[in-house]
C-alpha cells in the first residue's frame, strides 16, 4: 500500500510545446534545481478507499535545526491548517523540512517531523521544534477520516528525499487532490536568472486542490471545456493550494514575504480564485549558505549580505512564472483516479486541451 515515488510518469507541459513565461528554466525545471534541495514522496493507496500521502521538501542536506534558514509565509486565503506559521512569522526562519499531507493528518505530520528532528545528531538537548506542515483536503477520493498517514510515513518521506527529477501528479500529498474539476496533485517548476541579474535559481513545488476557471498559457481552457464554478447552482470552487518557493538568492524574511506574495499571482494566472473555502498558503525560504542562521553561536549579530529591494523584480517574475508552470505540470502529470465510495475524478483531457491551445496560438508547433 505504501509507495516511495521518484520517477516521472507522464510528459510535462513543455514537452507539448507549452512554454510558460519568458525566463529560462533550470536544468530539471524543478524545485530541486535550487542547490541542495531534496524532495521525498510517500504515496498511500489501496484498491478501495485510501488515496493520500506525504511530500517532504528538504531545503538543504545539513541539520536544518542547527542551521536554520530565512523564511516567510503568506496567506492568500486562510481556510487551512498550516502548522508552524506563528513562529515563522515571528522569527523569520525555518528549522525543519516542509511537510505536506492531508488536512486531518497534520498532527501526524508534526509528530513525524519533530521526531525526525530530535533524532538528528547534534539535537540531543533540543526541547522545542517548530514543524512546518501544510495540507489540502483530499476527502473526496480518500478516506480522510481514517487518518491513515502515520508518523513513520512522514519520517520516511523526509529521510528518502533526494535531488534530481521530482515525481508529479498522483504522488505523495497529491495522491487524492482535485484541481479545476480535474485530477490535481504535485507539480514543480523552476527559473534560472541570467548572470547579469545574479544567476539565482527560484524553484516552486505545489500541492494543487483548488478551483477556478482554468487558463493555460493565456488560453481559456476551462471556459472552452465548460468546466468552471458557478455555471450551475450545484457547482462550487472550494479547495486549497500549498505553494513552496525556495531560492538560493540571499533574501531575508522581509524580502521572502514579498516573494511569497508574488506566488499567488502565479496561481491567479492559472485561473485560481482563492475561494472562500480554500486554504492558499505560500512558504518561501532562502537556501543561500551566507544566510544560514546558526542555532548555537557566540555572535550577537547575524551575518550575510541581503539583496537590495531594487534587485527583487527578476525574482518576483521568476516566482510568478514558476508557480504558474508548476500548477499546470501538476495537472498534466495527474492520472484519472477512483477512490472512496467509487468517487472518480478524470485527468485533464489532454487531446482537447492541446486542441484549444492550438486554437488560441499558445502552443508551439
C-alpha positions in Angstrom: 0.0 0.0 0.0 2.9 2.4 0.7 4.9 3.5 -2.3 8.0 5.7 -2.4 7.7 7.8 -5.6 10.5 9.3 -7.5 10.4 8.9 -11.3 8.1 10.9 -13.5 5.4 9.0 -15.3 3.9 11.4 -17.9 5.0 14.2 -20.2 5.1 17.8 -18.8 3.6 21.0 -20.3 6.9 21.9 -22.0 7.1 18.5 -23.7 4.0 19.6 -25.7 5.4 22.9 -26.7 3.7 24.9 -23.9 6.4 27.5 -22.9 5.0 29.4 -19.9 6.6 32.8 -19.4 9.8 34.2 -20.9 12.5 33.2 -18.4 14.8 30.2 -18.7 14.0 27.1 -16.6 16.6 25.3 -14.5 18.1 22.1 -15.8 15.4 19.9 -14.4 12.6 22.6 -14.4 12.0 21.6 -10.8 12.4 22.9 -7.2 15.5 20.6 -7.0 17.3 22.9 -9.4 17.9 25.0 -6.3 21.3 23.6 -5.0 20.9 21.2 -2.1 17.1 20.9 -2.2 15.6 17.4 -2.0 12.1 16.1 -2.3 10.5 12.9 -1.0 7.1 11.3 -1.5 5.3 8.6 0.3 2.1 7.5 -1.5 -0.6 5.6 0.3 -3.1 3.7 -1.9 -5.3 0.7 -1.8 -7.9 -0.6 -4.2 -11.0 0.8 -2.4 -10.6 3.9 -0.3 -7.1 5.2 0.5 -5.7 7.9 -1.8 -3.3 10.1 0.2 0.3 10.5 1.2 3.1 12.8 2.3 5.5 15.0 0.4 8.6 16.4 2.2 10.7 19.3 0.9 14.2 19.4 2.5 15.9 22.8 1.9 19.5 21.7 2.5 21.2 18.5 3.3 22.5 19.5 6.7 20.9 19.7 10.1 18.2 22.3 9.4 17.5 22.9 13.1 21.2 23.8 13.8 21.5 25.8 10.5 18.1 27.5 10.1 17.2 29.4 7.0 15.3 32.7 6.5 11.7 32.1 5.7 8.3 33.7 5.4 4.7 32.6 5.0 2.0 34.5 3.1 -1.7 33.7 3.4 -3.7 34.0 0.2 -6.8 32.7 1.8 -6.7 31.3 5.3 -9.2 28.4 5.3 -6.5 25.9 6.2 -4.5 24.2 8.9 -0.9 25.2 8.3 1.2 24.2 11.4 4.1 26.3 12.5 3.0 29.6 10.9 3.2 31.8 14.0 6.9 31.1 14.8 7.9 31.6 11.2 6.1 34.9 11.1 7.6 36.0 14.4 11.2 34.9 14.0 11.5 34.8 10.2 13.2 31.4 9.9 12.6 27.7 9.2 14.1 24.9 11.3 12.6 21.8 9.8 11.8 20.3 6.4 8.5 21.4 4.9 5.9 18.6 5.0 2.7 18.4 3.0 -0.1 16.0 3.6 -3.9 15.9 4.0 -6.0 18.0 6.4 -6.6 15.5 9.2 -3.0 14.2 9.0 -1.4 17.5 10.0 -0.9 16.2 13.6 1.0 13.1 12.3 3.0 15.5 10.1 4.0 17.5 13.1 4.8 14.4 15.2 6.9 12.8 12.4 8.8 16.0 11.7 9.5 16.6 15.3 10.7 13.0 15.9 12.9 13.2 12.8 14.4 16.5 14.1 15.0 15.3 17.6 16.8 12.2 16.3 19.4 14.2 14.3 23.0 14.2 15.6 23.6 17.5 17.5 20.0 17.9 18.6 20.3 15.8 21.7 19.4 18.6 24.1 16.7 20.2 21.9 13.3 20.6 23.6 11.3 22.7 21.2 10.8 22.2 17.4 8.6 24.3 15.1 7.4 21.8 12.5 6.0 23.4 9.3 3.3 21.1 8.0 0.8 22.2 5.2 -2.3 20.4 3.9 -5.1 20.2 1.5 -8.3 18.2 1.9 -8.4 15.0 -0.2 -11.6 13.7 1.4 -13.5 13.2 -1.9 -11.2 10.5 -3.2 -9.6 9.5 0.2 -11.0 8.1 3.4 -9.6 11.1 5.2 -11.5 10.3 8.4 -9.5 7.1 8.6 -6.3 9.1 9.3 -4.1 6.6 7.5 -0.9 8.7 7.4 1.5 7.5 10.1 4.4 9.1 11.9 6.7 6.7 10.2 5.3 7.7 6.7 6.3 11.3 7.5 9.8 10.3 8.6 10.2 8.1 5.6 9.2 10.9 3.2 11.9 13.1 4.8 14.7 10.5 5.0 14.1 9.2 1.5 14.1 12.7 -0.1 16.6 13.2 -2.8 17.6 15.6 -5.5 17.1 15.2 -9.2 13.8 14.6 -11.0 10.7 15.1 -8.9 7.7 12.8 -9.4 4.5 14.8 -10.1 0.8 14.2 -10.3 -0.8 11.4 -8.2 2.0 11.1 -5.7 2.7 11.9 -2.1 0.5 14.6 -0.8 -1.1 15.0 -4.2 -2.4 11.4 -4.4 -6.1 12.4 -3.7 -6.3 16.0 -4.7 -8.5 17.8 -7.3 -7.8 21.0 -9.3 -10.2 22.9 -11.6 -12.5 19.9 -11.5 -9.8 17.5 -12.8 -7.3 15.4 -11.0 -4.7 17.6 -9.4 -1.6 16.7 -7.5 2.1 17.6 -7.1 3.7 19.9 -9.6 7.0 21.7 -9.8 9.0 24.1 -11.9 12.0 26.5 -11.7 13.5 29.6 -13.2 17.2 30.4 -13.6 18.1 34.1 -13.7 20.8 35.2 -16.2 24.2 36.0 -14.6 23.6 39.7 -15.3 20.7 39.5 -12.8 22.5 37.5 -10.3 22.3 34.0 -11.7 20.0 32.9 -8.9 17.6 29.9 -9.1 13.9 30.0 -8.0 12.2 26.7 -7.5 8.5 26.1 -6.8 6.6 23.0 -5.7 2.8 22.9 -5.4 0.1 20.7 -4.0 -3.0 21.6 -6.1 -6.5 21.0 -4.8 -8.4 24.2 -5.7 -10.9 25.6 -8.2 -11.5 28.4 -10.7 -11.6 28.9 -14.4 -8.6 27.0 -15.8 -6.3 29.1 -18.0 -3.2 27.5 -19.6 -0.6 29.9 -21.1 -3.3 32.5 -21.5 -5.9 30.2 -23.3 -9.3 30.0 -21.6 -9.3 26.2 -21.3 -11.9 25.9 -18.5 -14.3 28.1 -20.4 -13.8 26.1 -23.7 -14.3 22.8 -21.8 -17.3 24.3 -20.0 -15.7 23.3 -16.7 -15.9 26.2 -14.3 -17.5 27.1 -11.0 -21.0 28.6 -10.6 -22.1 27.5 -14.1 -24.9 25.9 -12.2 -26.3 26.2 -8.7 -24.7 22.9 -7.6 -21.1 23.6 -8.6 -18.6 25.3 -6.3 -15.0 26.1 -6.3 -13.6 25.3 -2.8 -10.3 23.6 -2.2 -6.7 24.6 -1.3 -3.2 25.1 -2.7 0.1 24.8 -0.9 2.9 26.6 -2.6 6.6 26.2 -1.6 9.1 28.6 -3.1 12.8 28.1 -2.5 15.7 30.1 -3.8 19.5 30.4 -3.4 19.2 34.2 -3.6 20.3 35.9 -0.4 17.0 37.1 1.0 15.9 37.8 4.5 12.4 37.2 5.9 11.1 40.5 4.8 12.1 40.0 1.2 10.9 36.4 1.2 7.4 37.6 2.2 7.5 39.9 -0.8 8.4 36.9 -2.9 5.6 34.7 -1.4 3.0 37.3 -2.3 4.0 37.0 -6.0 3.4 33.3 -5.9 -0.3 34.0 -5.5 -0.1 35.9 -8.8 1.1 32.8 -10.5 -1.9 30.9 -9.1 -4.2 33.6 -10.4 -2.7 33.3 -13.9 -3.9 29.7 -14.0 -7.4 30.8 -13.1 -7.4 30.1 -9.4 -9.7 32.4 -7.4 -8.7 31.7 -3.8 -12.4 30.9 -3.0 -14.0 31.2 0.5 -13.3 27.6 1.4 -9.7 27.5 0.0 -6.6 27.3 2.1 -4.0 29.0 -0.1 -0.6 29.4 1.6 2.9 30.2 0.4 6.0 29.1 2.2 9.1 30.9 0.9 12.7 30.4 2.1 16.3 31.2 1.1 18.8 28.3 1.0 21.8 30.6 0.5 24.6 29.5 2.7 25.5 33.1 3.5 22.0 33.5 5.1 22.1 30.4 7.4 21.1 31.2 11.0 23.2 29.0 13.4 21.3 27.7 16.5 24.4 27.9 18.7 26.6 30.9 18.2 28.5 33.4 20.3 27.9 36.1 17.8 25.4 38.8 18.7 24.6 39.7 15.1 23.5 37.8 12.0 25.8 37.9 9.0 25.3 37.8 5.3 24.6 40.4 2.6 21.0 40.7 1.6 19.8 41.7 -1.9 18.5 45.3 -2.2 14.9 46.0 -2.9 15.9 47.2 -6.4 17.2 43.8 -7.3 14.0 41.9 -6.5 11.9 42.3 -9.6 13.6 39.5 -11.6 13.0 37.1 -8.6 9.4 38.2 -8.4 8.9 37.4 -12.1 10.7 34.1 -11.8 8.4 33.2 -8.9 5.2 34.0 -10.8 6.3 32.0 -13.9 7.5 29.0 -11.9 4.3 28.9 -9.8 2.1 29.1 -12.9 4.0 26.3 -14.6 4.2 24.1 -11.5 0.4 24.2 -11.2 0.0 23.3 -14.9 2.5 20.5 -14.6 0.5 19.0 -11.7 -2.5 18.7 -14.0 -0.6 17.3 -17.0 1.1 14.7 -14.8 -2.1 13.6 -12.9 -4.0 10.5 -13.9 -7.6 9.6 -13.6 -8.3 8.2 -10.1 -11.2 6.3 -8.5 -11.2 6.2 -4.7 -13.6 6.3 -1.7 -17.2 5.3 -2.4 -16.2 4.8 -6.1 -15.8 8.6 -6.5 -14.0 9.2 -9.8 -12.0 12.2 -10.9 -10.9 12.4 -14.5 -7.5 13.6 -15.6 -7.2 16.7 -17.7 -8.3 15.7 -21.3 -5.0 16.4 -23.0 -6.2 16.0 -26.6 -9.0 18.5 -26.1 -6.6 20.9 -24.2 -3.9 20.8 -26.8 -6.5 21.5 -29.5 -7.7 24.5 -27.5 -4.2 25.8 -27.1 -3.5 25.5 -30.8 -6.8 27.4 -31.5 -5.5 30.3 -29.4 -2.0 30.2 -30.6 -0.4 29.5 -27.2 1.5 26.3 -28.1 4.5 25.8 -30.3 4.1 23.5 -33.4 
